[in-house]
Amino acid sequence: ECDVLQMRKNRAFLNDFVGMRVRYLGYVGWIETASEGIARLHTALDQELGIVHETGATP
């Protein structure tokens, strides 16, 4: 069970929490950027190769 009041009072915990949050958000941002690039590449390859996916199909 978490003791939220103690967690809020603990400077070391708060510092670690904020640091991990910053790293997590940076990681998620990198993944989103990479995913967008892969989606653009997929679209470009489909156009170049004349590939048409079924409606609703996940590429």
HTML snippet that shows the backbone in 3Dmol.js (N, CA, C, O; Angstrom):
<script src="https://3Dmol.org/build/3Dmol-min.js"></script>
<div id="view" style="width:600px;height:400px;position:relative"></div>
<script>
const pdb = `
ATOM      1  N   GLU A   1       0.841  -1.179   0.000  1.00  0.00           N
ATOM      2  CA  GLU A   1       0.000   0.000   0.000  1.00  0.00           C
ATOM      3  C   GLU A   1       0.888   1.245   0.000  1.00  0.00           C
ATOM      4  O   GLU A   1       1.880   1.298   0.727  1.00  0.00           O
ATOM      5  N   CYS A   2       0.546   2.225  -0.793  1.00  0.00           N
ATOM      6  CA  CYS A   2       1.328   3.458  -0.896  1.00  0.00           C
ATOM      7  C   CYS A   2       0.916   4.453   0.183  1.00  0.00           C
ATOM      8  O   CYS A   2      -0.269   4.626   0.471  1.00  0.00           O
ATOM      9  N   ASP A   3       1.901   5.091   0.764  1.00  0.00           N
ATOM     10  CA  ASP A   3       1.652   6.172   1.722  1.00  0.00           C
ATOM     11  C   ASP A   3       1.925   7.480   0.987  1.00  0.00           C
ATOM     12  O   ASP A   3       3.051   7.976   0.977  1.00  0.00           O
ATOM     13  N   VAL A   4       0.891   8.023   0.379  1.00  0.00           N
ATOM     14  CA  VAL A   4       1.032   9.195  -0.481  1.00  0.00           C
ATOM     15  C   VAL A   4       1.585  10.387   0.286  1.00  0.00           C
ATOM     16  O   VAL A   4       2.400  11.138  -0.250  1.00  0.00           O
ATOM     17  N   LEU A   5       1.163  10.572   1.516  1.00  0.00           N
ATOM     18  CA  LEU A   5       1.660  11.708   2.300  1.00  0.00           C
ATOM     19  C   LEU A   5       3.167  11.609   2.514  1.00  0.00           C
ATOM     20  O   LEU A   5       3.879  12.605   2.387  1.00  0.00           O
ATOM     21  N   GLN A   6       3.654  10.414   2.838  1.00  0.00           N
ATOM     22  CA  GLN A   6       5.095  10.229   3.020  1.00  0.00           C
ATOM     23  C   GLN A   6       5.843  10.404   1.700  1.00  0.00           C
ATOM     24  O   GLN A   6       6.945  10.952   1.668  1.00  0.00           O
ATOM     25  N   MET A   7       5.237   9.935   0.620  1.00  0.00           N
ATOM     26  CA  MET A   7       5.868  10.093  -0.692  1.00  0.00           C
ATOM     27  C   MET A   7       6.017  11.572  -1.032  1.00  0.00           C
ATOM     28  O   MET A   7       7.044  11.985  -1.570  1.00  0.00           O
ATOM     29  N   ARG A   8       5.010  12.362  -0.724  1.00  0.00           N
ATOM     30  CA  ARG A   8       5.048  13.801  -1.007  1.00  0.00           C
ATOM     31  C   ARG A   8       6.075  14.527  -0.145  1.00  0.00           C
ATOM     32  O   ARG A   8       6.606  15.559  -0.557  1.00  0.00           O
ATOM     33  N   LYS A   9       6.359  14.010   1.028  1.00  0.00           N
ATOM     34  CA  LYS A   9       7.322  14.633   1.941  1.00  0.00           C
ATOM     35  C   LYS A   9       8.764  14.235   1.631  1.00  0.00           C
ATOM     36  O   LYS A   9       9.695  14.929   2.042  1.00  0.00           O
ATOM     37  N   ASN A  10       8.958  13.154   0.929  1.00  0.00           N
ATOM     38  CA  ASN A  10      10.287  12.591   0.704  1.00  0.00           C
ATOM     39  C   ASN A  10      10.942  13.230  -0.519  1.00  0.00           C
ATOM     40  O   ASN A  10      10.570  12.935  -1.655  1.00  0.00           O
ATOM     41  N   ARG A  11      11.924  14.110  -0.281  1.00  0.00           N
ATOM     42  CA  ARG A  11      12.595  14.835  -1.370  1.00  0.00           C
ATOM     43  C   ARG A  11      13.303  13.895  -2.346  1.00  0.00           C
ATOM     44  O   ARG A  11      13.259  14.113  -3.557  1.00  0.00           O
ATOM     45  N   ALA A  12      13.938  12.877  -1.841  1.00  0.00           N
ATOM     46  CA  ALA A  12      14.643  11.936  -2.721  1.00  0.00           C
ATOM     47  C   ALA A  12      13.650  11.242  -3.651  1.00  0.00           C
ATOM     48  O   ALA A  12      13.906  11.092  -4.845  1.00  0.00           O
ATOM     49  N   PHE A  13      12.528  10.826  -3.098  1.00  0.00           N
ATOM     50  CA  PHE A  13      11.499  10.187  -3.925  1.00  0.00           C
ATOM     51  C   PHE A  13      10.995  11.156  -4.986  1.00  0.00           C
ATOM     52  O   PHE A  13      10.889  10.791  -6.157  1.00  0.00           O
ATOM     53  N   LEU A  14      10.684  12.383  -4.590  1.00  0.00           N
ATOM     54  CA  LEU A  14      10.166  13.373  -5.537  1.00  0.00           C
ATOM     55  C   LEU A  14      11.175  13.669  -6.642  1.00  0.00           C
ATOM     56  O   LEU A  14      10.802  13.780  -7.810  1.00  0.00           O
ATOM     57  N   ASN A  15      12.444  13.796  -6.283  1.00  0.00           N
ATOM     58  CA  ASN A  15      13.478  14.036  -7.295  1.00  0.00           C
ATOM     59  C   ASN A  15      13.556  12.879  -8.282  1.00  0.00           C
ATOM     60  O   ASN A  15      13.625  13.094  -9.492  1.00  0.00           O
ATOM     61  N   ASP A  16      13.545  11.664  -7.772  1.00  0.00           N
ATOM     62  CA  ASP A  16      13.576  10.486  -8.648  1.00  0.00           C
ATOM     63  C   ASP A  16      12.327  10.418  -9.517  1.00  0.00           C
ATOM     64  O   ASP A  16      12.400  10.095 -10.703  1.00  0.00           O
ATOM     65  N   PHE A  17      11.182  10.725  -8.917  1.00  0.00           N
ATOM     66  CA  PHE A  17       9.918  10.683  -9.652  1.00  0.00           C
ATOM     67  C   PHE A  17       9.939  11.666 -10.820  1.00  0.00           C
ATOM     68  O   PHE A  17       9.573  11.311 -11.940  1.00  0.00           O
ATOM     69  N   VAL A  18      10.361  12.884 -10.562  1.00  0.00           N
ATOM     70  CA  VAL A  18      10.412  13.902 -11.620  1.00  0.00           C
ATOM     71  C   VAL A  18      11.426  13.502 -12.686  1.00  0.00           C
ATOM     72  O   VAL A  18      11.158  13.640 -13.880  1.00  0.00           O
ATOM     73  N   GLY A  19      12.580  13.012 -12.268  1.00  0.00           N
ATOM     74  CA  GLY A  19      13.597  12.586 -13.232  1.00  0.00           C
ATOM     75  C   GLY A  19      13.105  11.466 -14.131  1.00  0.00           C
ATOM     76  O   GLY A  19      13.329  11.489 -15.342  1.00  0.00           O
ATOM     77  N   MET A  20      12.441  10.493 -13.544  1.00  0.00           N
ATOM     78  CA  MET A  20      11.917   9.379 -14.343  1.00  0.00           C
ATOM     79  C   MET A  20      10.801   9.846 -15.272  1.00  0.00           C
ATOM     80  O   MET A  20      10.680   9.348 -16.391  1.00  0.00           O
ATOM     81  N   ARG A  21       9.991  10.791 -14.823  1.00  0.00           N
ATOM     82  CA  ARG A  21       8.915  11.320 -15.668  1.00  0.00           C
ATOM     83  C   ARG A  21       9.504  12.031 -16.883  1.00  0.00           C
ATOM     84  O   ARG A  21       9.019  11.858 -18.002  1.00  0.00           O
ATOM     85  N   VAL A  22      10.536  12.821 -16.667  1.00  0.00           N
ATOM     86  CA  VAL A  22      11.188  13.531 -17.771  1.00  0.00           C
ATOM     87  C   VAL A  22      11.760  12.534 -18.770  1.00  0.00           C
ATOM     88  O   VAL A  22      11.587  12.696 -19.978  1.00  0.00           O
ATOM     89  N   ARG A  23      12.439  11.503 -18.276  1.00  0.00           N
ATOM     90  CA  ARG A  23      13.004  10.489 -19.173  1.00  0.00           C
ATOM     91  C   ARG A  23      11.904   9.744 -19.927  1.00  0.00           C
ATOM     92  O   ARG A  23      12.042   9.472 -21.120  1.00  0.00           O
ATOM     93  N   TYR A  24      10.824   9.416 -19.240  1.00  0.00           N
ATOM     94  CA  TYR A  24       9.711   8.711 -19.877  1.00  0.00           C
ATOM     95  C   TYR A  24       9.094   9.559 -20.989  1.00  0.00           C
ATOM     96  O   TYR A  24       8.846   9.057 -22.085  1.00  0.00           O
ATOM     97  N   LEU A  25       8.848  10.827 -20.715  1.00  0.00           N
ATOM     98  CA  LEU A  25       8.250  11.697 -21.731  1.00  0.00           C
ATOM     99  C   LEU A  25       9.189  11.868 -22.926  1.00  0.00           C
ATOM    100  O   LEU A  25       8.731  11.934 -24.067  1.00  0.00           O
ATOM    101  N   GLY A  26      10.482  11.939 -22.676  1.00  0.00           N
ATOM    102  CA  GLY A  26      11.444  12.004 -23.774  1.00  0.00           C
ATOM    103  C   GLY A  26      11.412  10.743 -24.615  1.00  0.00           C
ATOM    104  O   GLY A  26      11.464  10.811 -25.843  1.00  0.00           O
ATOM    105  N   TYR A  27      11.328   9.603 -23.968  1.00  0.00           N
ATOM    106  CA  TYR A  27      11.254   8.318 -24.674  1.00  0.00           C
ATOM    107  C   TYR A  27       9.987   8.240 -25.518  1.00  0.00           C
ATOM    108  O   TYR A  27      10.037   7.852 -26.685  1.00  0.00           O
ATOM    109  N   VAL A  28       8.856   8.608 -24.931  1.00  0.00           N
ATOM    110  CA  VAL A  28       7.586   8.569 -25.658  1.00  0.00           C
ATOM    111  C   VAL A  28       7.641   9.512 -26.855  1.00  0.00           C
ATOM    112  O   VAL A  28       7.165   9.165 -27.936  1.00  0.00           O
ATOM    113  N   GLY A  29       8.211  10.687 -26.677  1.00  0.00           N
ATOM    114  CA  GLY A  29       8.345  11.629 -27.790  1.00  0.00           C
ATOM    115  C   GLY A  29       9.187  11.050 -28.910  1.00  0.00           C
ATOM    116  O   GLY A  29       8.865  11.229 -30.085  1.00  0.00           O
ATOM    117  N   TRP A  30      10.271  10.352 -28.556  1.00  0.00           N
ATOM    118  CA  TRP A  30      11.129   9.738 -29.571  1.00  0.00           C
ATOM    119  C   TRP A  30      10.366   8.649 -30.319  1.00  0.00           C
ATOM    120  O   TRP A  30      10.457   8.553 -31.543  1.00  0.00           O
ATOM    121  N   ILE A  31       9.623   7.837 -29.592  1.00  0.00           N
ATOM    122  CA  ILE A  31       8.839   6.760 -30.214  1.00  0.00           C
ATOM    123  C   ILE A  31       7.797   7.338 -31.160  1.00  0.00           C
ATOM    124  O   ILE A  31       7.614   6.825 -32.264  1.00  0.00           O
ATOM    125  N   GLU A  32       7.109   8.403 -30.743  1.00  0.00           N
ATOM    126  CA  GLU A  32       6.103   9.025 -31.610  1.00  0.00           C
ATOM    127  C   GLU A  32       6.742   9.549 -32.891  1.00  0.00           C
ATOM    128  O   GLU A  32       6.191   9.369 -33.977  1.00  0.00           O
ATOM    129  N   THR A  33       7.895  10.191 -32.773  1.00  0.00           N
ATOM    130  CA  THR A  33       8.593  10.714 -33.946  1.00  0.00           C
ATOM    131  C   THR A  33       9.004   9.583 -34.878  1.00  0.00           C
ATOM    132  O   THR A  33       8.820   9.678 -36.091  1.00  0.00           O
ATOM    133  N   ALA A  34       9.556   8.519 -34.320  1.00  0.00           N
ATOM    134  CA  ALA A  34       9.966   7.373 -35.136  1.00  0.00           C
ATOM    135  C   ALA A  34       8.761   6.727 -35.814  1.00  0.00           C
ATOM    136  O   ALA A  34       8.836   6.361 -36.986  1.00  0.00           O
ATOM    137  N   SER A  35       7.663   6.586 -35.097  1.00  0.00           N
ATOM    138  CA  SER A  35       6.454   5.974 -35.663  1.00  0.00           C
ATOM    139  C   SER A  35       5.894   6.808 -36.811  1.00  0.00           C
ATOM    140  O   SER A  35       5.448   6.264 -37.821  1.00  0.00           O
ATOM    141  N   GLU A  36       5.919   8.118 -36.654  1.00  0.00           N
ATOM    142  CA  GLU A  36       5.442   8.998 -37.724  1.00  0.00           C
ATOM    143  C   GLU A  36       6.319   8.850 -38.965  1.00  0.00           C
ATOM    144  O   GLU A  36       5.809   8.816 -40.085  1.00  0.00           O
ATOM    145  N   GLY A  37       7.624   8.762 -38.771  1.00  0.00           N
ATOM    146  CA  GLY A  37       8.540   8.576 -39.896  1.00  0.00           C
ATOM    147  C   GLY A  37       8.309   7.251 -40.606  1.00  0.00           C
ATOM    148  O   GLY A  37       8.337   7.185 -41.835  1.00  0.00           O
ATOM    149  N   ILE A  38       8.082   6.209 -39.841  1.00  0.00           N
ATOM    150  CA  ILE A  38       7.816   4.892 -40.433  1.00  0.00           C
ATOM    151  C   ILE A  38       6.507   4.924 -41.215  1.00  0.00           C
ATOM    152  O   ILE A  38       6.416   4.334 -42.292  1.00  0.00           O
ATOM    153  N   ALA A  39       5.495   5.604 -40.686  1.00  0.00           N
ATOM    154  CA  ALA A  39       4.211   5.707 -41.389  1.00  0.00           C
ATOM    155  C   ALA A  39       4.380   6.464 -42.706  1.00  0.00           C
ATOM    156  O   ALA A  39       3.798   6.079 -43.719  1.00  0.00           O
ATOM    157  N   ARG A  40       5.176   7.544 -42.698  1.00  0.00           N
ATOM    158  CA  ARG A  40       5.426   8.292 -43.944  1.00  0.00           C
ATOM    159  C   ARG A  40       6.175   7.430 -44.951  1.00  0.00           C
ATOM    160  O   ARG A  40       5.862   7.454 -46.141  1.00  0.00           O
ATOM    161  N   LEU A  41       7.155   6.672 -44.487  1.00  0.00           N
ATOM    162  CA  LEU A  41       7.901   5.778 -45.367  1.00  0.00           C
ATOM    163  C   LEU A  41       6.970   4.723 -45.960  1.00  0.00           C
ATOM    164  O   LEU A  41       7.050   4.429 -47.152  1.00  0.00           O
ATOM    165  N   HIS A  42       6.106   4.162 -45.154  1.00  0.00           N
ATOM    166  CA  HIS A  42       5.156   3.155 -45.613  1.00  0.00           C
ATOM    167  C   HIS A  42       4.271   3.733 -46.718  1.00  0.00           C
ATOM    168  O   HIS A  42       4.066   3.098 -47.752  1.00  0.00           O
ATOM    169  N   THR A  43       3.755   4.931 -46.495  1.00  0.00           N
ATOM    170  CA  THR A  43       2.903   5.583 -47.495  1.00  0.00           C
ATOM    171  C   THR A  43       3.670   5.822 -48.788  1.00  0.00           C
ATOM    172  O   THR A  43       3.152   5.568 -49.875  1.00  0.00           O
ATOM    173  N   ALA A  44       4.903   6.308 -48.674  1.00  0.00           N
ATOM    174  CA  ALA A  44       5.715   6.575 -49.865  1.00  0.00           C
ATOM    175  C   ALA A  44       6.012   5.284 -50.631  1.00  0.00           C
ATOM    176  O   ALA A  44       5.950   5.266 -51.860  1.00  0.00           O
ATOM    177  N   LEU A  45       6.331   4.216 -49.918  1.00  0.00           N
ATOM    178  CA  LEU A  45       6.597   2.935 -50.573  1.00  0.00           C
ATOM    179  C   LEU A  45       5.343   2.398 -51.262  1.00  0.00           C
ATOM    180  O   LEU A  45       5.410   1.894 -52.383  1.00  0.00           O
ATOM    181  N   ASP A  46       4.209   2.508 -50.590  1.00  0.00           N
ATOM    182  CA  ASP A  46       2.952   2.075 -51.204  1.00  0.00           C
ATOM    183  C   ASP A  46       2.693   2.831 -52.503  1.00  0.00           C
ATOM    184  O   ASP A  46       2.319   2.233 -53.512  1.00  0.00           O
ATOM    185  N   GLN A  47       2.892   4.134 -52.475  1.00  0.00           N
ATOM    186  CA  GLN A  47       2.664   4.943 -53.674  1.00  0.00           C
ATOM    187  C   GLN A  47       3.634   4.551 -54.784  1.00  0.00           C
ATOM    188  O   GLN A  47       3.234   4.392 -55.937  1.00  0.00           O
ATOM    189  N   GLU A  48       4.887   4.400 -54.439  1.00  0.00           N
ATOM    190  CA  GLU A  48       5.913   4.068 -55.440  1.00  0.00           C
ATOM    191  C   GLU A  48       5.681   2.687 -56.046  1.00  0.00           C
ATOM    192  O   GLU A  48       5.888   2.487 -57.243  1.00  0.00           O
ATOM    193  N   LEU A  49       5.256   1.748 -55.228  1.00  0.00           N
ATOM    194  CA  LEU A  49       5.071   0.374 -55.689  1.00  0.00           C
ATOM    195  C   LEU A  49       3.642   0.083 -56.154  1.00  0.00           C
ATOM    196  O   LEU A  49       3.348  -1.018 -56.619  1.00  0.00           O
ATOM    197  N   GLY A  50       2.761   1.073 -56.028  1.00  0.00           N
ATOM    198  CA  GLY A  50       1.381   0.894 -56.462  1.00  0.00           C
ATOM    199  C   GLY A  50       0.581  -0.052 -55.587  1.00  0.00           C
ATOM    200  O   GLY A  50      -0.331  -0.726 -56.066  1.00  0.00           O
ATOM    201  N   ILE A  51       0.913  -0.104 -54.321  1.00  0.00           N
ATOM    202  CA  ILE A  51       0.222  -0.995 -53.391  1.00  0.00           C
ATOM    203  C   ILE A  51      -0.992  -0.280 -52.813  1.00  0.00           C
ATOM    204  O   ILE A  51      -0.897   0.861 -52.361  1.00  0.00           O
ATOM    205  N   VAL A  52      -2.129  -0.960 -52.832  1.00  0.00           N
ATOM    206  CA  VAL A  52      -3.357  -0.429 -52.234  1.00  0.00           C
ATOM    207  C   VAL A  52      -3.827  -1.441 -51.194  1.00  0.00           C
ATOM    208  O   VAL A  52      -4.055  -2.610 -51.507  1.00  0.00           O
ATOM    209  N   HIS A  53      -3.964  -0.988 -49.982  1.00  0.00           N
ATOM    210  CA  HIS A  53      -4.413  -1.860 -48.892  1.00  0.00           C
ATOM    211  C   HIS A  53      -5.932  -1.893 -48.849  1.00  0.00           C
ATOM    212  O   HIS A  53      -6.597  -0.949 -49.276  1.00  0.00           O
ATOM    213  N   GLU A  54      -6.473  -2.985 -48.332  1.00  0.00           N
ATOM    214  CA  GLU A  54      -7.918  -3.094 -48.150  1.00  0.00           C
ATOM    215  C   GLU A  54      -8.372  -2.029 -47.156  1.00  0.00           C
ATOM    216  O   GLU A  54      -7.634  -1.673 -46.238  1.00  0.00           O
ATOM    217  N   THR A  55      -9.575  -1.530 -47.342  1.00  0.00           N
ATOM    218  CA  THR A  55     -10.127  -0.539 -46.427  1.00  0.00           C
ATOM    219  C   THR A  55     -10.218  -1.138 -45.029  1.00  0.00           C
ATOM    220  O   THR A  55     -10.740  -2.236 -44.838  1.00  0.00           O
ATOM    221  N   GLY A  56      -9.702  -0.398 -44.062  1.00  0.00           N
ATOM    222  CA  GLY A  56      -9.740  -0.852 -42.678  1.00  0.00           C
ATOM    223  C   GLY A  56      -8.603  -1.781 -42.298  1.00  0.00           C
ATOM    224  O   GLY A  56      -8.465  -2.139 -41.128  1.00  0.00           O
ATOM    225  N   ALA A  57      -7.781  -2.182 -43.273  1.00  0.00           N
ATOM    226  CA  ALA A  57      -6.653  -3.071 -42.972  1.00  0.00           C
ATOM    227  C   ALA A  57      -5.563  -2.275 -42.271  1.00  0.00           C
ATOM    228  O   ALA A  57      -5.309  -1.120 -42.613  1.00  0.00           O
ATOM    229  N   THR A  58      -4.931  -2.887 -41.309  1.00  0.00           N
ATOM    230  CA  THR A  58      -3.822  -2.252 -40.614  1.00  0.00           C
ATOM    231  C   THR A  58      -2.535  -2.596 -41.348  1.00  0.00           C
ATOM    232  O   THR A  58      -2.199  -3.769 -41.507  1.00  0.00           O
ATOM    233  N   PRO A  59      -1.815  -1.569 -41.797  1.00  0.00           N
ATOM    234  CA  PRO A  59      -0.572  -1.848 -42.543  1.00  0.00           C
ATOM    235  C   PRO A  59       0.497  -2.472 -41.673  1.00  0.00           C
ATOM    236  O   PRO A  59       1.592  -2.763 -42.154  1.00  0.00           O
TER     237      PRO A  59
END
`;
const viewer = $3Dmol.createViewer("view");
viewer.addModel(pdb, "pdb");
viewer.setStyle({}, {cartoon: {color: "spectrum"}});
viewer.zoomTo();
viewer.render();
</script>
